[in-house]
Amino acid sequence: MKRVVPLEEAIDDSIFGSKAVGLGQAIRDGLPVPPGVALTGAIVEAVAAGEEPALHEVARRISHLKTPLAFRSSAVDEDGAMASFAGQHLTLLNILSVDDARSALNKIWWSANSDSAITYRLKVGLFIRPSVGVVIQSLLDPETAGVMFTRNPVTGADERMIEASWGLGEAVVAGLVIPDNYRMDRSGQVLERRPGVKRIAVRSVSAGGTIEEDVAPELVERLCLSDQHLQELNKLATRCEEVYGTARDVEWAFASDTLYLLQCRAITKSAR
């Protein structure tokens, strides 16, 4: 069995984790996903244990990807309808070269084995040791990014709920800003637009990693999505439900005016 495969070849979530398999399914169904590879939990653990052949295998398999890179956890039992593990497992952005793979994989493996992650696992009824796969992708440099629910996660209403901000989506996911909020019906009609307060944008830096950059004053409360952006997001929501099923939690980004899917998972009972 290959321990590192192109994302589109990740088909077994018991080996690669649900995030990798979900993105692989998206690519096979023609959804716009940044290029990347999927690592099994076994090879991530081998790298964390200091096994040089495992590290060399990872480096060889990711050498074709355009840098910088994003490393995202894909544990076997995360991102289900009952437990998303949001905030428990590490995501590392703007990894500058394949030479930094060892450190990145070590950090992600340890995040899944931390006291807080293990406590969360026990809380949601998971009593087995985690197997932590990893998705490695070329990192986008987005103008805007955020999250979208294909159904209202609070009321259950059949409408799209979108949260958006400038820069990388981590500003929204980590609660660093009050994002713009939009509601749309299934036909794409905009029901509500509510500007947020977006004083910072998370952006990549040349030395690696990210910074929280001050947003220009005139952009802080300006809506960051146009009507065209909203219509593209509505089409993406429809396509995600066709591929994955109803009630999805989607992470997305617009880079050079092209919409990309970064993640699509079931809305959990504790979603936001």
VOGU-3710 file (C-alpha; in Angstrom, 3 decimals, decimal comma):
1> mkrvvpleea> 0,000/0,000/0,000  1,270/3,473/-0,891  1,680/5,683/2,161  1,572/8,970/0,203  -0,848/9,397/-2,725  -2,246/12,256/-4,819  -5,390/13,561/-3,158  -7,621/12,168/-5,891  -6,366/8,659/-5,020  -7,310/8,925/-1,329
11> iddsifgska> -10,401/6,704/-1,091  -10,156/4,887/2,255  -10,904/7,065/5,282  -9,719/4,329/7,658  -6,220/4,900/6,235  -6,077/8,516/5,057  -8,746/10,138/7,264  -12,041/11,732/6,317  -10,620/15,132/5,342  -8,258/13,647/2,753
21> vglgqairdg> -10,904/11,288/1,387  -13,457/14,113/1,193  -11,067/16,305/-0,790  -10,174/13,360/-3,013  -13,866/12,842/-3,735  -14,188/16,545/-4,544  -11,372/16,376/-7,097  -12,843/13,246/-8,706  -16,168/15,069/-9,027  -14,633/18,155/-10,600
31> lpvppgvalt> -14,780/20,531/-7,642  -12,067/23,251/-7,469  -9,535/21,969/-4,919  -5,889/23,134/-4,667  -3,437/20,362/-5,695  -2,031/18,172/-2,966  -1,258/14,756/-1,529  -2,615/12,587/1,276  -0,434/10,910/3,925  -1,508/7,858/5,909
41> gaiveavaag> -1,459/7,941/9,674  1,253/5,296/9,588  3,762/7,413/7,686  2,997/10,511/9,800  3,720/8,490/12,931  6,899/7,106/11,356  8,139/10,644/10,625  7,241/11,711/14,175  9,270/8,736/15,437  12,317/9,993/13,519
51> eepalhevar> 12,397/7,356/10,762  14,484/8,854/7,950  13,148/6,616/5,119  9,619/7,815/5,922  10,699/11,456/5,798  12,501/10,911/2,485  9,377/9,277/1,040  7,243/12,276/2,023  9,797/14,742/0,641  9,934/12,899/-2,688
61> rishlktpla> 6,157/12,757/-3,018  5,583/16,455/-2,326  8,530/17,823/-4,320  6,268/18,584/-7,326  3,881/20,791/-5,354  4,156/24,533/-5,748  5,356/26,126/-2,515  4,491/27,465/-0,015  2,471/24,595/1,421  -0,381/24,023/3,834
71> frssavdedg> -0,298/21,005/6,184  -3,722/19,982/7,583  -4,572/17,101/9,899  -6,806/14,327/8,566  -7,370/12,035/11,530  -9,344/8,892/10,794  -12,314/9,833/12,973  -12,433/13,626/12,696  -14,960/15,772/10,803  -17,946/13,486/11,305
81> amasfagqhl> -21,519/14,537/12,054  -21,049/13,994/15,792  -17,549/15,421/16,287  -15,603/17,792/14,050  -12,368/18,087/16,130  -12,335/21,738/15,021  -9,529/23,488/16,901  -8,115/20,240/18,308  -5,791/19,165/15,498  -3,217/21,520/14,087
91> tllnilsvdd> -3,172/23,224/10,697  0,132/24,763/9,602  0,183/27,346/6,815  2,938/28,840/4,666  5,451/26,021/5,033  8,153/27,260/2,688  9,856/24,072/1,519  9,868/20,292/1,702  12,791/20,595/4,124  10,318/21,819/6,735
101> arsalnkiww> 8,099/18,725/6,425  9,579/16,915/9,444  8,855/19,761/11,858  5,348/20,309/10,462  4,378/16,640/10,659  5,807/16,346/14,172  3,685/19,279/15,354  0,498/17,907/13,799  1,074/14,418/15,254  1,653/15,853/18,721
111> sansdsaity> -1,422/18,106/18,469  -3,596/15,019/17,931  -1,973/13,324/20,916  -2,131/16,329/23,253  -4,021/16,255/26,542  -6,758/18,515/25,150  -7,258/16,389/22,024  -7,383/13,153/24,024  -9,847/14,729/26,482  -12,037/15,777/23,557
121> rlkvglfirp> -11,904/12,255/22,128  -13,057/10,798/25,427  -15,820/13,407/25,690  -17,289/12,349/22,323  -16,929/8,652/23,080  -13,759/7,800/21,149  -11,535/5,568/23,246  -8,938/4,436/20,722  -5,556/5,991/20,002  -5,757/8,496/17,108
131> svgvviqsll> -4,420/7,697/13,645  -3,442/11,047/12,183  -3,271/11,344/8,425  -2,219/14,651/6,883  -3,209/16,576/3,764  -0,435/18,640/2,159  -1,495/21,198/-0,463  -0,150/24,220/-2,259  -1,176/27,260/-0,219  -3,417/29,886/-1,777
141> dpetagvmft> -2,956/33,635/-1,329  -6,650/34,594/-1,163  -8,237/38,004/-1,349  -11,196/36,742/0,701  -12,033/33,510/2,477  -14,357/32,051/5,068  -16,936/29,402/5,828  -20,346/28,520/4,422  -23,160/26,372/5,779  -25,421/24,916/3,112
151> rnpvtgader> -28,216/24,850/5,693  -28,707/27,188/8,659  -26,870/25,374/11,513  -28,924/27,100/14,228  -32,497/27,051/12,936  -32,233/24,267/10,361  -33,724/26,589/7,719  -33,031/25,653/4,093  -30,744/28,606/3,372  -27,055/29,329/2,857
161> mieaswglge> -25,167/31,021/5,695  -21,843/32,599/4,730  -19,143/34,208/6,895  -16,339/36,041/5,085  -13,291/38,202/5,719  -10,155/39,489/4,019  -7,112/37,237/3,576  -6,819/33,652/4,774  -9,881/32,006/6,291  -8,153/31,416/9,612
171> avvaglvipd> -9,308/34,904/10,669  -12,895/33,623/10,516  -12,302/30,081/11,770  -10,255/31,270/14,761  -12,693/34,070/15,644  -10,141/36,840/15,130  -12,665/39,118/13,381  -16,376/39,768/13,276  -16,905/38,476/9,726  -19,340/39,713/7,128
181> nyrmdrsgqv> -22,523/37,621/7,223  -24,751/36,725/4,303  -27,945/34,686/3,964  -29,130/33,298/0,626  -31,979/31,058/-0,361  -31,362/27,977/-2,463  -32,049/29,869/-5,701  -29,237/32,312/-4,933  -31,413/35,247/-3,855  -29,606/37,253/-1,195
191> lerrpgvkri> -31,830/37,543/1,891  -29,441/39,498/4,103  -26,025/41,160/4,003  -24,495/42,242/7,289  -21,032/43,845/7,280  -18,650/42,764/9,994  -15,701/44,452/11,664  -12,605/43,024/10,006  -9,698/44,910/11,553  -7,070/42,266/10,727
201> avrsvsaggt> -6,335/39,859/7,892  -4,269/36,700/8,302  -1,643/36,620/5,565  1,452/34,615/4,641  4,888/36,131/5,184  8,060/35,541/3,202  9,923/34,020/6,162  7,221/31,354/6,642  4,113/31,168/8,786  1,464/33,867/8,967
211> ieedvapelv> 0,900/37,272/10,515  -2,151/39,227/11,594  -1,975/42,283/9,343  -3,943/45,478/9,978  -6,685/46,059/7,400  -6,955/49,471/5,729  -9,554/51,578/7,610  -11,826/51,884/4,587  -12,041/48,069/4,309  -12,791/47,255/7,939
221> erlclsdqhl> -16,577/47,461/7,543  -16,801/47,150/3,757  -18,519/43,987/2,513  -15,848/41,754/1,013  -18,032/39,635/-1,313  -19,677/40,861/-4,517  -22,910/39,552/-6,023  -20,842/37,439/-8,404  -18,897/35,935/-5,500  -22,149/35,046/-3,740
231> qelnklatrc> -23,585/33,365/-6,821  -20,415/31,301/-7,227  -20,625/30,267/-3,573  -24,247/29,249/-3,998  -23,296/27,067/-6,973  -20,495/25,528/-4,905  -22,956/24,807/-2,071  -25,304/23,052/-4,478  -22,482/21,003/-5,965  -21,128/20,056/-2,529
241> eevygtardv> -24,551/18,757/-1,497  -24,765/16,751/-4,719  -21,401/15,144/-4,001  -21,449/14,797/-0,206  -25,097/15,074/0,884  -27,125/17,784/2,609  -26,175/20,068/5,499  -22,498/20,754/4,804  -19,921/22,969/6,516  -17,656/24,344/3,776
251> ewafasdtly> -14,366/26,237/3,973  -13,615/28,244/0,825  -11,357/30,948/-0,583  -11,233/33,312/-3,560  -7,704/33,645/-4,981  -7,205/35,711/-8,151  -11,009/35,755/-8,419  -11,144/31,955/-8,632  -13,203/30,094/-6,016  -11,554/27,114/-4,295
261> llqcraitks> -12,948/24,484/-1,960  -10,672/23,901/1,036  -12,829/21,570/3,114  -16,342/20,134/3,182  -17,675/18,243/6,186  -21,010/17,468/7,794  -22,455/20,183/10,037  -21,884/18,917/13,554  -24,389/19,238/16,352  -22,024/21,668/18,047
271> ar> -21,180/23,628/14,865  -20,190/27,195/15,784
//
